[in-house]
Amino acid sequence: MLSCKDVTKLVSESMDRSLPLGKRIGMRLHLVFCKWCARYERQLLLIRETVGRLAATVDAPGEPSRETLSVEARERIRETIKNP
């Protein structure tokens, strides 16, 4: 069985690319039994969803602001999303 350290790495990788079948099965099996790693996976999914929503609401340069964030803050967020 995979360790929690291995599974957290695989969970993160699985969100960026498809894992080989053996690793996917091992990861899923571990997640069934380990509530901490399952919680970690849910947290990563929530973070990805939140950042995706934030990216969709960031104004394009030159458009009037619909948000309460300063122009500088929106630009920092935009650059961070583009260049992780």
URQUIHU-V30073 format. One record per residue. N is the residue number from 1. PSI is psi in whole degrees, 0 to 359 (none if undefined). OMEGA is omega in radians with two decimals (none if undefined). D_LAST is the distance of its C-alpha to the last C-alpha in whole Angstrom. Layout:
# URQUIHU-V30073
((N PSI OMEGA D_LAST) (N PSI OMEGA D_LAST))
This chain:
# URQUIHU-V30073
((1 144 -3.13 32) (2 151 3.07 28) (3 165 3.09 27) (4 322 3.12 25) (5 316 3.11 22) (6 317 -3.07 22) (7 320 3.13 22) (8 323 3.09 19) (9 316 -3.14 17) (10 322 3.11 19) (11 313 3.13 18) (12 314 3.13 14) (13 322 -3.08 15) (14 340 3.12 17) (15 346 -3.14 15) (16 335 -3.11 13) (17 165 3.11 16) (18 133 3.12 20) (19 154 3.04 21) (20 153 -3.06 25) (21 314 -3.11 28) (22 318 3.12 29) (23 321 3.11 25) (24 316 -3.14 25) (25 314 3.12 29) (26 318 3.14 28) (27 312 -3.12 25) (28 319 3.12 27) (29 316 3.12 30) (30 318 -3.11 28) (31 332 3.09 27) (32 323 -3.04 30) (33 342 -3.04 32) (34 105 -3.10 29) (35 333 -3.11 28) (36 317 3.11 26) (37 324 3.08 23) (38 321 3.09 24) (39 319 3.11 23) (40 316 3.13 20) (41 316 3.12 19) (42 320 3.12 21) (43 317 3.10 18) (44 319 3.11 15) (45 319 3.11 17) (46 318 3.11 17) (47 314 3.14 14) (48 317 3.14 13) (49 316 -3.13 16) (50 315 3.12 15) (51 322 3.09 12) (52 317 3.10 13) (53 319 3.13 16) (54 317 3.14 15) (55 325 -3.14 13) (56 338 -3.10 16) (57 352 3.14 18) (58 128 -3.11 16) (59 146 3.02 19) (60 152 3.13 19) (61 136 3.09 20) (62 348 3.11 23) (63 151 3.07 24) (64 144 -3.08 26) (65 134 3.02 24) (66 354 -3.05 25) (67 169 3.10 23) (68 357 3.11 24) (69 148 3.08 20) (70 162 3.11 21) (71 318 -3.13 20) (72 318 -3.14 18) (73 316 3.11 16) (74 321 -3.14 15) (75 319 3.10 14) (76 317 3.12 11) (77 314 -3.14 10) (78 315 -3.14 10) (79 322 3.13 8) (80 321 3.13 5) (81 320 3.13 6) (82 322 -3.05 6) (83 77 -3.09 4) (84 none none 0))
